C-alpha cells in the first residue's frame, strides 16, 4: 500500500458547503502530470514562436469571411 501511495500525488482539500466541511481527495497519477506538463511546454513553444495566435487569427478571419 505504501508503494502505491508513493507513486501518486495525493492532496486533501476542504471546502465549506452549506456550513458543512466537504472533504475532497484529488489523486493525480505521475503519467497524467507528465502529459499535462508536456502539453503546456508545447503550447509555450508555439506561443513563443508566435505561431499559436498567428494561426488562430487567420482561422477566425477565414470563418468570418465565409459566413
C-alpha positions as CSV (number, residue, x, y, z in Angstrom):
1,X,0.0,0.0,0.0
2,X,2.8,2.4,0.8
3,X,4.4,1.9,-2.6
4,X,1.1,2.6,-4.4
5,X,0.7,5.9,-2.5
6,X,4.3,6.9,-3.2
7,X,3.6,6.8,-6.9
8,X,0.6,9.1,-6.6
9,X,0.3,12.8,-5.8
10,X,-2.3,12.9,-3.0
11,X,-3.8,16.2,-1.9
12,X,-6.6,16.8,0.5
13,X,-8.7,20.0,0.4
14,X,-11.7,21.1,2.3
15,X,-14.4,23.4,1.1
16,X,-17.5,24.7,3.0
17,X,-20.8,23.6,1.6
18,X,-23.9,24.9,3.5
19,X,-21.9,25.2,6.7
20,X,-20.6,21.6,6.4
21,X,-17.0,20.9,5.5
22,X,-16.8,18.8,2.4
23,X,-13.6,16.7,2.2
24,X,-12.2,16.2,-1.3
25,X,-9.4,13.9,-2.3
26,X,-7.6,14.6,-5.6
27,X,-5.4,11.9,-6.9
28,X,-3.3,12.7,-10.0
29,X,-1.0,10.0,-11.3
30,X,2.5,10.8,-12.4
31,X,1.7,9.9,-16.0
32,X,-1.1,12.4,-16.2
33,X,1.1,15.1,-14.6
34,X,3.8,14.4,-17.3
35,X,1.3,14.6,-20.1
36,X,-0.1,17.8,-18.8
37,X,3.4,19.4,-18.5
38,X,4.3,18.2,-22.0
39,X,1.2,19.9,-23.4
40,X,2.0,23.1,-21.5
41,X,5.6,23.1,-22.8
42,X,4.4,22.7,-26.5
43,X,1.8,25.5,-26.1
44,X,4.6,27.7,-24.6
45,X,6.9,27.0,-27.6
46,X,4.1,27.8,-30.0
47,X,3.2,31.0,-28.2
48,X,6.9,31.9,-28.1
49,X,7.2,31.4,-31.8
50,X,4.1,33.5,-32.4
51,X,2.5,30.6,-34.3
52,X,-0.4,29.9,-32.0
53,X,-2.0,33.4,-32.2
54,X,-1.0,33.9,-35.8
55,X,-2.8,30.7,-36.9
56,X,-5.8,31.4,-34.7
57,X,-6.1,34.9,-36.2
58,X,-6.3,33.6,-39.7
59,X,-8.7,30.8,-38.8
60,X,-11.1,33.4,-37.2
61,X,-10.7,35.7,-40.2
62,X,-11.4,32.8,-42.5
63,X,-14.6,31.8,-40.6
64,X,-15.9,35.4,-40.6
65,X,-15.3,35.8,-44.3
66,X,-17.0,32.6,-45.4
67,X,-20.2,33.1,-43.4
